[in-house]
């Protein structure tokens, strides 16, 4: 057969070209379908990781909000955590009872939404400190999303850091310190401590039965007043007003005045209104309980003397400082604050009460003297918190406890119970108590405004006035941009089965071409 006979027929070449074109089109279609599957798998993995990240942010926000942190601090902290995890386009909505968070990776992607209800309102500064440390570790990229979720689960599931009986003793120490601060004798100090134990146990049992806090405050105020009046009916010489005032301050210590005013100043008016209503109901419960006890005492003929603020000299200033330090440290311990910060809290409270009393002695109005002292607390709280590795909120709330207006509330109630011309004076005393509470809250927030810019050395006015932060870091990191084809969240990468199979096929195709011919 000649070579000419081996030549393919003329129609064979176009058929081979058509077959090659069809195969190429099929390969391209298969490649496009594979890319679409990979892109869908990537988007699904990104949404799954985003949902996990939002859940972590919401759980962190729940702990902060329930511990008394301001809504601005909660929102900024949640945004910081989301940015450190690479979650972009985040919207946070904080109210008094719920948290919601929305994230959208790209403009055309469906948003990922998370919600969480805030039901409990117990102060636990140990848990708050642990969450604050976790947030800072996330921002420093020391932990990834999985590790952070595991640690957050451990923090929230672990029980209290100290036994309940120790907390009860701490409340007793606090009231004993307030009694010492008011110049009470040993019997007054002891009775204030005993009243604190009874109030704590009664309120603890009522909380287990899920009775509202209003009724718990009524019971606390009534128990304190009736016990003091009952002891006063015996031959024992005791100052009823000092005992009742000490227990009023104990009941006021857990009311969130600072968080309510911070929310109002930072523009969270809905949350501020809810917190102010909660503070109003708690204070009204105290007033109802104490006034009920005083009315009962007056009905049976027991005297209810009005306690007037006394003058202080070098001999009594030591007892004043010691009592204030004990009261602040006792409250911090009862609120589960870390032990390392108790000396700092005691020192801050002692210095603040000296500033307040000194300014009051030079005829400065009590509201202004208290405001200056609270501003000093806010100034030093930020630096002490950084030194002792706790949120500034722990130092601030504990340090202002001895300045709470328990004395003004008691004077107001006793004057109102007398009737007649004393009613107007009693109303003025109640207004004075409200003004002192506002002075304390606004003073500590002003102190934080002044202290934090000095720490971060900001030069622009808008940076200096962007605070204050009582919980969480000052700087909010920029969201990280995820690499295309990767579902990285923080330092965690999720590989889908489709991506793993595609990588395996790609390596198999590249292996023959890389071998020597």
Secondary structure, DSSP 8 states (H G I E B T S, - for coil): --GGGGS--TTHHHHHHHHHHHHHHHHHHHHHHHHHHHHHHHHHHHHHHHHHHHHHHHHHHHHHHHTT--HHHHHHHHHHHHHHTT--SEEEEE-SSEEEEEE-SSTTS--EEEEEE-------HHHHHHHHHHHHHHHTTSS-HHHHHHHHHHHHHS--SS-HHHHHHHHHHHHHHHHHHTT--HHHHHHHHHHHHHHHHHHHHHHHTT--HHHHHHHHHHHHHHHHHHHHTSSS---HHHHHHHHHHHHHTTS-HHHHHHHHHTT-HHHHHHHHHHHHHHHHHHHHHHHHHHHHHHHTT------------HHHHHHHHHHHHHHHHHHHHHTT--GGGHHHHHHHHHHHHHHHHHHHHTT--HHHHHHHHHHHHHHHHHHHHHHHTS-HHHHHHHHTGGGSTHHHHHHHHHHHHH-TTHHHHHHHHHHHHHHHHHHHHHHHHHHHHHHHHHHHT--SHHHHTS---SSS-SS--------TT---BTTB----HHHHHHHHHHHHHHHHHHS--
